[in-house]
Amino acid sequence: MRKVKILISGRVQGVYFRLFTQNKAKHFAIKGSVKNLPDGRVEIIAEAGSMAIEKFIKWCHKGPITARVDHVEITELQPGELLTSFEIH
């Protein structure tokens, strides 16, 4: 299992980025969460097998067609308690 924090900047709020992210996470069987940050970025916590995480990160560099991704920052996290779903906060 691999767990990462993904910070995405650009035009990523007000364009359904969180909903598209949740749908893509479900597609890749990723558990975690997505939320808007006060500074305009989106934060994703994602946990899954390494191959699924890599595919998900690749998608995050593009995002949905309604968004414009300028920068993606990945931080590796220690897997802790197993997450059970992917939620929008």
C-alpha positions as CSV (number, residue, x, y, z in Angstrom):
1,M,0.0,0.0,0.0
2,R,1.1,3.5,-0.8
3,K,-0.3,6.7,0.7
4,V,0.3,10.2,-0.7
5,K,-0.8,13.8,-0.2
6,I,-1.3,15.6,-3.5
7,L,-1.6,19.4,-3.6
8,I,-2.9,20.8,-6.8
9,S,-2.8,24.5,-7.8
10,G,-4.3,26.3,-10.8
11,R,-8.0,26.8,-11.6
12,V,-9.1,23.9,-9.5
13,Q,-11.9,25.3,-7.3
14,G,-15.4,26.0,-8.6
15,V,-14.9,23.7,-11.6
16,Y,-16.2,20.4,-10.0
17,F,-12.6,19.2,-9.4
18,R,-13.5,17.4,-6.2
19,L,-16.4,15.5,-7.8
20,F,-14.3,14.4,-10.8
21,T,-11.5,13.5,-8.4
22,Q,-13.8,11.3,-6.3
23,N,-15.1,9.6,-9.5
24,K,-11.6,8.9,-10.8
25,A,-10.5,7.6,-7.3
26,K,-13.4,5.2,-7.3
27,H,-12.4,4.1,-10.8
28,F,-8.9,3.3,-9.6
29,A,-10.1,1.8,-6.3
30,I,-8.3,4.5,-4.3
31,K,-9.4,5.4,-0.8
32,G,-8.9,8.8,0.8
33,S,-10.3,12.3,0.5
34,V,-10.3,15.6,-1.4
35,K,-10.9,19.1,-0.1
36,N,-10.5,22.7,-1.1
37,L,-7.9,24.7,0.7
38,P,-8.4,28.4,1.7
39,D,-5.4,29.4,-0.6
40,G,-7.2,28.1,-3.7
41,R,-5.5,24.7,-4.0
42,V,-7.0,21.3,-3.7
43,E,-5.6,18.7,-1.3
44,I,-6.0,15.0,-2.0
45,I,-5.1,12.2,0.4
46,A,-4.9,8.9,-1.6
47,E,-4.2,5.4,-0.5
48,A,-4.0,2.3,-2.8
49,G,-1.5,0.0,-4.5
50,S,1.5,1.7,-6.2
51,M,0.3,1.2,-9.7
52,A,-3.2,2.7,-9.0
53,I,-1.6,5.7,-7.2
54,E,0.7,6.3,-10.2
55,K,-2.2,6.3,-12.7
56,F,-4.2,8.6,-10.3
57,I,-1.3,11.0,-10.0
58,K,-0.9,11.1,-13.8
59,W,-4.6,12.1,-14.0
60,C,-4.1,14.8,-11.4
61,H,-1.6,16.5,-13.6
62,K,-4.4,17.1,-16.1
63,G,-7.6,17.0,-14.0
64,P,-11.0,17.4,-15.5
65,I,-11.5,19.4,-18.7
66,T,-13.1,22.2,-16.7
67,A,-9.9,22.8,-14.7
68,R,-6.4,24.1,-15.4
69,V,-3.7,22.4,-13.4
70,D,-0.6,24.6,-13.0
71,H,1.3,22.6,-10.3
72,V,1.1,19.2,-8.6
73,E,3.1,18.6,-5.4
74,I,3.3,15.0,-4.1
75,T,4.3,14.1,-0.5
76,E,4.7,10.4,0.5
77,L,2.8,9.6,3.7
78,Q,3.1,6.6,6.1
79,P,0.2,4.3,5.6
80,G,-1.7,4.2,8.9
81,E,-5.2,3.1,9.6
82,L,-6.7,1.7,6.4
83,L,-9.1,4.2,4.7
84,T,-12.5,2.7,3.7
85,S,-13.8,5.1,1.1
86,F,-13.0,8.3,-0.9
87,E,-14.8,11.3,0.5
88,I,-15.3,14.9,-0.5
89,H,-14.7,17.4,2.4
